[in-house]
Amino acid sequence: MRTTAVQRVDLWLRHATPIAFMVLLAILSTVPIGVPGYAAVVPAYTAMSAFYWAVFRPDLQPTVALFLVGVLQDILVATPLGMSALTLMVVHGLAVTQRRAFLGKPFVLAWFGFVLIYALAAFLVWLLVSILALRPVGPEPAVFQYLVTVTLFPVVAWIFVRVHRHVVR
């Protein structure tokens, strides 16, 4: 049976959903919410997305798209160009290599995996920022952002699961 043009477009839109959702999260993470200091510690929603889709549907998350989303986020947030892209690539790469350990297991194991993988990515970014500043940068904002990100991961992952089940399939 041949697929119609409408079916092909529908399938393409479903498969584009993870990256489109990540672009939306990158844009939403730049929206000011009126909390002083929030911009420095906004949760890494795009890293959460990179991890989730790398584990459950890596075929729908090409690395080129991740890199471009990271560059877009760097432009929007005015961080050094490539920092977010590096974070997303590290999270994605490590999650893909360990995905078998997470598939079919309790969610707590995937959460623990994200905690470890994002810790490495956050440390790497903090280290690079310190190198670019030519002095050690205080770790407090990075640590707080890390804690907020890993704490919110289950809530955001729940949204990803719903999108995965009902839209992407």
Biotite code that builds the C-alpha atoms (Angstrom):
import biotite.structure as struc

atoms = struc.array([
    struc.Atom([0.000, 0.000, 0.000], chain_id="A", res_id=1, res_name="MET", atom_name="CA", element="C"),
    struc.Atom([1.350, 3.409, -0.973], chain_id="A", res_id=2, res_name="ARG", atom_name="CA", element="C"),
    struc.Atom([1.479, 6.305, 1.429], chain_id="A", res_id=3, res_name="THR", atom_name="CA", element="C"),
    struc.Atom([-0.236, 9.487, 0.416], chain_id="A", res_id=4, res_name="THR", atom_name="CA", element="C"),
    struc.Atom([1.365, 12.915, 0.496], chain_id="A", res_id=5, res_name="ALA", atom_name="CA", element="C"),
    struc.Atom([-0.655, 13.788, 3.600], chain_id="A", res_id=6, res_name="VAL", atom_name="CA", element="C"),
    struc.Atom([0.603, 10.661, 5.378], chain_id="A", res_id=7, res_name="GLN", atom_name="CA", element="C"),
    struc.Atom([4.208, 11.483, 4.464], chain_id="A", res_id=8, res_name="ARG", atom_name="CA", element="C"),
    struc.Atom([3.835, 15.060, 5.739], chain_id="A", res_id=9, res_name="VAL", atom_name="CA", element="C"),
    struc.Atom([2.198, 13.754, 8.920], chain_id="A", res_id=10, res_name="ASP", atom_name="CA", element="C"),
    struc.Atom([5.073, 11.334, 9.483], chain_id="A", res_id=11, res_name="LEU", atom_name="CA", element="C"),
    struc.Atom([7.659, 14.044, 8.785], chain_id="A", res_id=12, res_name="TRP", atom_name="CA", element="C"),
    struc.Atom([5.995, 16.412, 11.279], chain_id="A", res_id=13, res_name="LEU", atom_name="CA", element="C"),
    struc.Atom([5.865, 13.681, 13.919], chain_id="A", res_id=14, res_name="ARG", atom_name="CA", element="C"),
    struc.Atom([9.545, 12.920, 13.412], chain_id="A", res_id=15, res_name="HIS", atom_name="CA", element="C"),
    struc.Atom([10.458, 16.620, 13.520], chain_id="A", res_id=16, res_name="ALA", atom_name="CA", element="C"),
    struc.Atom([8.669, 17.067, 16.851], chain_id="A", res_id=17, res_name="THR", atom_name="CA", element="C"),
    struc.Atom([11.659, 16.350, 19.159], chain_id="A", res_id=18, res_name="PRO", atom_name="CA", element="C"),
    struc.Atom([13.886, 18.956, 17.503], chain_id="A", res_id=19, res_name="ILE", atom_name="CA", element="C"),
    struc.Atom([11.028, 21.461, 17.159], chain_id="A", res_id=20, res_name="ALA", atom_name="CA", element="C"),
    struc.Atom([10.233, 20.953, 20.834], chain_id="A", res_id=21, res_name="PHE", atom_name="CA", element="C"),
    struc.Atom([13.902, 21.510, 21.698], chain_id="A", res_id=22, res_name="MET", atom_name="CA", element="C"),
    struc.Atom([13.946, 24.776, 19.725], chain_id="A", res_id=23, res_name="VAL", atom_name="CA", element="C"),
    struc.Atom([10.848, 25.866, 21.645], chain_id="A", res_id=24, res_name="LEU", atom_name="CA", element="C"),
    struc.Atom([12.552, 24.992, 24.940], chain_id="A", res_id=25, res_name="LEU", atom_name="CA", element="C"),
    struc.Atom([15.646, 26.960, 23.915], chain_id="A", res_id=26, res_name="ALA", atom_name="CA", element="C"),
    struc.Atom([13.477, 29.989, 23.213], chain_id="A", res_id=27, res_name="ILE", atom_name="CA", element="C"),
    struc.Atom([11.408, 29.567, 26.386], chain_id="A", res_id=28, res_name="LEU", atom_name="CA", element="C"),
    struc.Atom([14.520, 29.327, 28.542], chain_id="A", res_id=29, res_name="SER", atom_name="CA", element="C"),
    struc.Atom([15.408, 32.885, 27.505], chain_id="A", res_id=30, res_name="THR", atom_name="CA", element="C"),
    struc.Atom([12.080, 34.370, 28.550], chain_id="A", res_id=31, res_name="VAL", atom_name="CA", element="C"),
    struc.Atom([12.517, 36.561, 31.645], chain_id="A", res_id=32, res_name="PRO", atom_name="CA", element="C"),
    struc.Atom([10.174, 35.599, 34.465], chain_id="A", res_id=33, res_name="ILE", atom_name="CA", element="C"),
    struc.Atom([10.921, 38.479, 36.827], chain_id="A", res_id=34, res_name="GLY", atom_name="CA", element="C"),
    struc.Atom([12.991, 36.547, 39.363], chain_id="A", res_id=35, res_name="VAL", atom_name="CA", element="C"),
    struc.Atom([16.322, 38.280, 40.098], chain_id="A", res_id=36, res_name="PRO", atom_name="CA", element="C"),
    struc.Atom([19.269, 36.125, 39.062], chain_id="A", res_id=37, res_name="GLY", atom_name="CA", element="C"),
    struc.Atom([17.079, 33.586, 37.257], chain_id="A", res_id=38, res_name="TYR", atom_name="CA", element="C"),
    struc.Atom([18.902, 34.065, 33.947], chain_id="A", res_id=39, res_name="ALA", atom_name="CA", element="C"),
    struc.Atom([22.121, 32.715, 35.463], chain_id="A", res_id=40, res_name="ALA", atom_name="CA", element="C"),
    struc.Atom([20.501, 29.545, 36.794], chain_id="A", res_id=41, res_name="VAL", atom_name="CA", element="C"),
    struc.Atom([17.685, 28.771, 34.343], chain_id="A", res_id=42, res_name="VAL", atom_name="CA", element="C"),
    struc.Atom([17.247, 24.984, 34.104], chain_id="A", res_id=43, res_name="PRO", atom_name="CA", element="C"),
    struc.Atom([18.921, 23.330, 31.130], chain_id="A", res_id=44, res_name="ALA", atom_name="CA", element="C"),
    struc.Atom([15.724, 22.259, 29.389], chain_id="A", res_id=45, res_name="TYR", atom_name="CA", element="C"),
    struc.Atom([17.519, 21.574, 26.128], chain_id="A", res_id=46, res_name="THR", atom_name="CA", element="C"),
    struc.Atom([19.966, 19.228, 27.872], chain_id="A", res_id=47, res_name="ALA", atom_name="CA", element="C"),
    struc.Atom([17.011, 17.360, 29.356], chain_id="A", res_id=48, res_name="MET", atom_name="CA", element="C"),
    struc.Atom([15.548, 17.044, 25.881], chain_id="A", res_id=49, res_name="SER", atom_name="CA", element="C"),
    struc.Atom([18.864, 15.932, 24.385], chain_id="A", res_id=50, res_name="ALA", atom_name="CA", element="C"),
    struc.Atom([19.147, 13.192, 27.009], chain_id="A", res_id=51, res_name="PHE", atom_name="CA", element="C"),
    struc.Atom([15.564, 11.945, 26.733], chain_id="A", res_id=52, res_name="TYR", atom_name="CA", element="C"),
    struc.Atom([15.476, 11.719, 22.949], chain_id="A", res_id=53, res_name="TRP", atom_name="CA", element="C"),
    struc.Atom([19.002, 10.273, 22.766], chain_id="A", res_id=54, res_name="ALA", atom_name="CA", element="C"),
    struc.Atom([17.870, 7.407, 24.973], chain_id="A", res_id=55, res_name="VAL", atom_name="CA", element="C"),
    struc.Atom([14.404, 6.747, 23.584], chain_id="A", res_id=56, res_name="PHE", atom_name="CA", element="C"),
    struc.Atom([14.533, 7.911, 19.940], chain_id="A", res_id=57, res_name="ARG", atom_name="CA", element="C"),
    struc.Atom([18.072, 8.782, 18.853], chain_id="A", res_id=58, res_name="PRO", atom_name="CA", element="C"),
    struc.Atom([17.013, 8.429, 15.216], chain_id="A", res_id=59, res_name="ASP", atom_name="CA", element="C"),
    struc.Atom([14.899, 11.587, 15.615], chain_id="A", res_id=60, res_name="LEU", atom_name="CA", element="C"),
    struc.Atom([17.726, 13.718, 17.001], chain_id="A", res_id=61, res_name="GLN", atom_name="CA", element="C"),
    struc.Atom([20.486, 14.274, 14.454], chain_id="A", res_id=62, res_name="PRO", atom_name="CA", element="C"),
    struc.Atom([23.664, 15.727, 15.911], chain_id="A", res_id=63, res_name="THR", atom_name="CA", element="C"),
    struc.Atom([23.689, 18.538, 13.347], chain_id="A", res_id=64, res_name="VAL", atom_name="CA", element="C"),
    struc.Atom([20.282, 19.679, 14.603], chain_id="A", res_id=65, res_name="ALA", atom_name="CA", element="C"),
    struc.Atom([21.510, 19.503, 18.205], chain_id="A", res_id=66, res_name="LEU", atom_name="CA", element="C"),
    struc.Atom([24.504, 21.618, 17.332], chain_id="A", res_id=67, res_name="PHE", atom_name="CA", element="C"),
    struc.Atom([22.322, 24.220, 15.593], chain_id="A", res_id=68, res_name="LEU", atom_name="CA", element="C"),
    struc.Atom([19.888, 24.361, 18.524], chain_id="A", res_id=69, res_name="VAL", atom_name="CA", element="C"),
    struc.Atom([22.852, 24.870, 20.854], chain_id="A", res_id=70, res_name="GLY", atom_name="CA", element="C"),
    struc.Atom([24.195, 27.703, 18.715], chain_id="A", res_id=71, res_name="VAL", atom_name="CA", element="C"),
    struc.Atom([20.713, 29.268, 18.607], chain_id="A", res_id=72, res_name="LEU", atom_name="CA", element="C"),
    struc.Atom([20.517, 29.083, 22.392], chain_id="A", res_id=73, res_name="GLN", atom_name="CA", element="C"),
    struc.Atom([23.967, 30.658, 22.735], chain_id="A", res_id=74, res_name="ASP", atom_name="CA", element="C"),
    struc.Atom([22.895, 33.516, 20.477], chain_id="A", res_id=75, res_name="ILE", atom_name="CA", element="C"),
    struc.Atom([19.647, 34.032, 22.407], chain_id="A", res_id=76, res_name="LEU", atom_name="CA", element="C"),
    struc.Atom([21.287, 33.916, 25.830], chain_id="A", res_id=77, res_name="VAL", atom_name="CA", element="C"),
    struc.Atom([24.486, 35.714, 24.770], chain_id="A", res_id=78, res_name="ALA", atom_name="CA", element="C"),
    struc.Atom([26.786, 33.016, 26.088], chain_id="A", res_id=79, res_name="THR", atom_name="CA", element="C"),
    struc.Atom([30.068, 32.184, 24.354], chain_id="A", res_id=80, res_name="PRO", atom_name="CA", element="C"),
    struc.Atom([29.218, 30.671, 21.003], chain_id="A", res_id=81, res_name="LEU", atom_name="CA", element="C"),
    struc.Atom([29.377, 26.906, 21.180], chain_id="A", res_id=82, res_name="GLY", atom_name="CA", element="C"),
    struc.Atom([28.881, 26.414, 24.941], chain_id="A", res_id=83, res_name="MET", atom_name="CA", element="C"),
    struc.Atom([25.309, 25.169, 24.709], chain_id="A", res_id=84, res_name="SER", atom_name="CA", element="C"),
    struc.Atom([26.132, 23.206, 21.580], chain_id="A", res_id=85, res_name="ALA", atom_name="CA", element="C"),
    struc.Atom([28.977, 21.518, 23.440], chain_id="A", res_id=86, res_name="LEU", atom_name="CA", element="C"),
    struc.Atom([26.694, 20.701, 26.365], chain_id="A", res_id=87, res_name="THR", atom_name="CA", element="C"),
    struc.Atom([24.064, 19.192, 24.096], chain_id="A", res_id=88, res_name="LEU", atom_name="CA", element="C"),
    struc.Atom([26.633, 17.174, 22.153], chain_id="A", res_id=89, res_name="MET", atom_name="CA", element="C"),
    struc.Atom([28.211, 15.783, 25.340], chain_id="A", res_id=90, res_name="VAL", atom_name="CA", element="C"),
    struc.Atom([24.841, 14.884, 26.870], chain_id="A", res_id=91, res_name="VAL", atom_name="CA", element="C"),
    struc.Atom([23.631, 13.341, 23.618], chain_id="A", res_id=92, res_name="HIS", atom_name="CA", element="C"),
    struc.Atom([26.842, 11.417, 22.964], chain_id="A", res_id=93, res_name="GLY", atom_name="CA", element="C"),
    struc.Atom([27.048, 9.934, 26.451], chain_id="A", res_id=94, res_name="LEU", atom_name="CA", element="C"),
    struc.Atom([23.336, 9.115, 26.554], chain_id="A", res_id=95, res_name="ALA", atom_name="CA", element="C"),
    struc.Atom([23.465, 7.323, 23.210], chain_id="A", res_id=96, res_name="VAL", atom_name="CA", element="C"),
    struc.Atom([26.425, 5.227, 24.300], chain_id="A", res_id=97, res_name="THR", atom_name="CA", element="C"),
    struc.Atom([24.629, 4.225, 27.503], chain_id="A", res_id=98, res_name="GLN", atom_name="CA", element="C"),
    struc.Atom([21.066, 3.950, 26.192], chain_id="A", res_id=99, res_name="ARG", atom_name="CA", element="C"),
    struc.Atom([20.899, 0.152, 26.586], chain_id="A", res_id=100, res_name="ARG", atom_name="CA", element="C"),
    struc.Atom([21.429, 0.611, 30.320], chain_id="A", res_id=101, res_name="ALA", atom_name="CA", element="C"),
    struc.Atom([18.307, 2.818, 30.485], chain_id="A", res_id=102, res_name="PHE", atom_name="CA", element="C"),
    struc.Atom([15.887, 1.123, 28.094], chain_id="A", res_id=103, res_name="LEU", atom_name="CA", element="C"),
    struc.Atom([13.302, -1.091, 29.770], chain_id="A", res_id=104, res_name="GLY", atom_name="CA", element="C"),
    struc.Atom([14.537, -0.170, 33.234], chain_id="A", res_id=105, res_name="LYS", atom_name="CA", element="C"),
    struc.Atom([12.804, 1.869, 35.970], chain_id="A", res_id=106, res_name="PRO", atom_name="CA", element="C"),
    struc.Atom([12.751, 5.607, 35.412], chain_id="A", res_id=107, res_name="PHE", atom_name="CA", element="C"),
    struc.Atom([14.927, 6.177, 38.480], chain_id="A", res_id=108, res_name="VAL", atom_name="CA", element="C"),
    struc.Atom([17.850, 4.596, 36.629], chain_id="A", res_id=109, res_name="LEU", atom_name="CA", element="C"),
    struc.Atom([17.412, 6.972, 33.674], chain_id="A", res_id=110, res_name="ALA", atom_name="CA", element="C"),
    struc.Atom([17.170, 9.890, 36.095], chain_id="A", res_id=111, res_name="TRP", atom_name="CA", element="C"),
    struc.Atom([20.382, 8.776, 37.809], chain_id="A", res_id=112, res_name="PHE", atom_name="CA", element="C"),
    struc.Atom([22.004, 8.498, 34.383], chain_id="A", res_id=113, res_name="GLY", atom_name="CA", element="C"),
    struc.Atom([20.967, 12.048, 33.577], chain_id="A", res_id=114, res_name="PHE", atom_name="CA", element="C"),
    struc.Atom([22.304, 13.234, 36.946], chain_id="A", res_id=115, res_name="VAL", atom_name="CA", element="C"),
    struc.Atom([25.734, 11.765, 36.152], chain_id="A", res_id=116, res_name="LEU", atom_name="CA", element="C"),
    struc.Atom([25.882, 12.752, 32.489], chain_id="A", res_id=117, res_name="ILE", atom_name="CA", element="C"),
    struc.Atom([24.699, 16.290, 33.073], chain_id="A", res_id=118, res_name="TYR", atom_name="CA", element="C"),
    struc.Atom([27.165, 16.666, 35.967], chain_id="A", res_id=119, res_name="ALA", atom_name="CA", element="C"),
    struc.Atom([29.996, 15.957, 33.551], chain_id="A", res_id=120, res_name="LEU", atom_name="CA", element="C"),
    struc.Atom([28.588, 18.355, 30.931], chain_id="A", res_id=121, res_name="ALA", atom_name="CA", element="C"),
    struc.Atom([27.991, 21.120, 33.500], chain_id="A", res_id=122, res_name="ALA", atom_name="CA", element="C"),
    struc.Atom([31.501, 20.720, 34.901], chain_id="A", res_id=123, res_name="PHE", atom_name="CA", element="C"),
    struc.Atom([32.971, 20.882, 31.411], chain_id="A", res_id=124, res_name="LEU", atom_name="CA", element="C"),
    struc.Atom([31.087, 24.108, 30.650], chain_id="A", res_id=125, res_name="VAL", atom_name="CA", element="C"),
    struc.Atom([32.126, 25.652, 33.988], chain_id="A", res_id=126, res_name="TRP", atom_name="CA", element="C"),
    struc.Atom([35.734, 24.712, 33.248], chain_id="A", res_id=127, res_name="LEU", atom_name="CA", element="C"),
    struc.Atom([35.610, 26.240, 29.766], chain_id="A", res_id=128, res_name="LEU", atom_name="CA", element="C"),
    struc.Atom([33.997, 29.432, 31.076], chain_id="A", res_id=129, res_name="VAL", atom_name="CA", element="C"),
    struc.Atom([36.766, 29.686, 33.667], chain_id="A", res_id=130, res_name="SER", atom_name="CA", element="C"),
    struc.Atom([39.383, 29.207, 30.962], chain_id="A", res_id=131, res_name="ILE", atom_name="CA", element="C"),
    struc.Atom([37.769, 31.883, 28.783], chain_id="A", res_id=132, res_name="LEU", atom_name="CA", element="C"),
    struc.Atom([37.644, 34.267, 31.764], chain_id="A", res_id=133, res_name="ALA", atom_name="CA", element="C"),
    struc.Atom([41.324, 33.522, 32.458], chain_id="A", res_id=134, res_name="LEU", atom_name="CA", element="C"),
    struc.Atom([40.452, 32.918, 36.117], chain_id="A", res_id=135, res_name="ARG", atom_name="CA", element="C"),
    struc.Atom([38.349, 30.461, 38.115], chain_id="A", res_id=136, res_name="PRO", atom_name="CA", element="C"),
    struc.Atom([34.710, 31.503, 37.991], chain_id="A", res_id=137, res_name="VAL", atom_name="CA", element="C"),
    struc.Atom([32.636, 30.985, 41.127], chain_id="A", res_id=138, res_name="GLY", atom_name="CA", element="C"),
    struc.Atom([30.867, 27.625, 40.888], chain_id="A", res_id=139, res_name="PRO", atom_name="CA", element="C"),
    struc.Atom([27.722, 28.674, 42.769], chain_id="A", res_id=140, res_name="GLU", atom_name="CA", element="C"),
    struc.Atom([25.520, 29.565, 39.749], chain_id="A", res_id=141, res_name="PRO", atom_name="CA", element="C"),
    struc.Atom([26.633, 26.419, 37.903], chain_id="A", res_id=142, res_name="ALA", atom_name="CA", element="C"),
    struc.Atom([25.941, 24.221, 40.924], chain_id="A", res_id=143, res_name="VAL", atom_name="CA", element="C"),
    struc.Atom([22.548, 25.802, 41.518], chain_id="A", res_id=144, res_name="PHE", atom_name="CA", element="C"),
    struc.Atom([21.622, 25.441, 37.838], chain_id="A", res_id=145, res_name="GLN", atom_name="CA", element="C"),
    struc.Atom([22.713, 21.812, 37.978], chain_id="A", res_id=146, res_name="TYR", atom_name="CA", element="C"),
    struc.Atom([20.591, 21.120, 41.066], chain_id="A", res_id=147, res_name="LEU", atom_name="CA", element="C"),
    struc.Atom([17.527, 22.827, 39.600], chain_id="A", res_id=148, res_name="VAL", atom_name="CA", element="C"),
    struc.Atom([17.976, 20.991, 36.300], chain_id="A", res_id=149, res_name="THR", atom_name="CA", element="C"),
    struc.Atom([18.301, 17.502, 37.782], chain_id="A", res_id=150, res_name="VAL", atom_name="CA", element="C"),
    struc.Atom([15.453, 18.180, 40.208], chain_id="A", res_id=151, res_name="THR", atom_name="CA", element="C"),
    struc.Atom([13.101, 19.257, 37.415], chain_id="A", res_id=152, res_name="LEU", atom_name="CA", element="C"),
    struc.Atom([14.128, 16.430, 35.083], chain_id="A", res_id=153, res_name="PHE", atom_name="CA", element="C"),
    struc.Atom([11.318, 14.035, 36.152], chain_id="A", res_id=154, res_name="PRO", atom_name="CA", element="C"),
    struc.Atom([8.648, 16.661, 35.495], chain_id="A", res_id=155, res_name="VAL", atom_name="CA", element="C"),
    struc.Atom([10.050, 17.593, 32.089], chain_id="A", res_id=156, res_name="VAL", atom_name="CA", element="C"),
    struc.Atom([10.620, 13.913, 31.220], chain_id="A", res_id=157, res_name="ALA", atom_name="CA", element="C"),
    struc.Atom([6.964, 13.241, 32.011], chain_id="A", res_id=158, res_name="TRP", atom_name="CA", element="C"),
    struc.Atom([6.051, 15.833, 29.353], chain_id="A", res_id=159, res_name="ILE", atom_name="CA", element="C"),
    struc.Atom([8.481, 14.217, 26.898], chain_id="A", res_id=160, res_name="PHE", atom_name="CA", element="C"),
    struc.Atom([6.903, 10.812, 27.547], chain_id="A", res_id=161, res_name="VAL", atom_name="CA", element="C"),
    struc.Atom([3.446, 12.218, 26.739], chain_id="A", res_id=162, res_name="ARG", atom_name="CA", element="C"),
    struc.Atom([4.732, 13.839, 23.544], chain_id="A", res_id=163, res_name="VAL", atom_name="CA", element="C"),
    struc.Atom([6.513, 10.612, 22.631], chain_id="A", res_id=164, res_name="HIS", atom_name="CA", element="C"),
    struc.Atom([3.430, 8.422, 23.168], chain_id="A", res_id=165, res_name="ARG", atom_name="CA", element="C"),
    struc.Atom([0.811, 10.681, 21.641], chain_id="A", res_id=166, res_name="HIS", atom_name="CA", element="C"),
    struc.Atom([2.576, 12.662, 18.938], chain_id="A", res_id=167, res_name="VAL", atom_name="CA", element="C"),
    struc.Atom([5.789, 10.979, 17.838], chain_id="A", res_id=168, res_name="VAL", atom_name="CA", element="C"),
    struc.Atom([4.779, 7.337, 18.344], chain_id="A", res_id=169, res_name="ARG", atom_name="CA", element="C"),
])
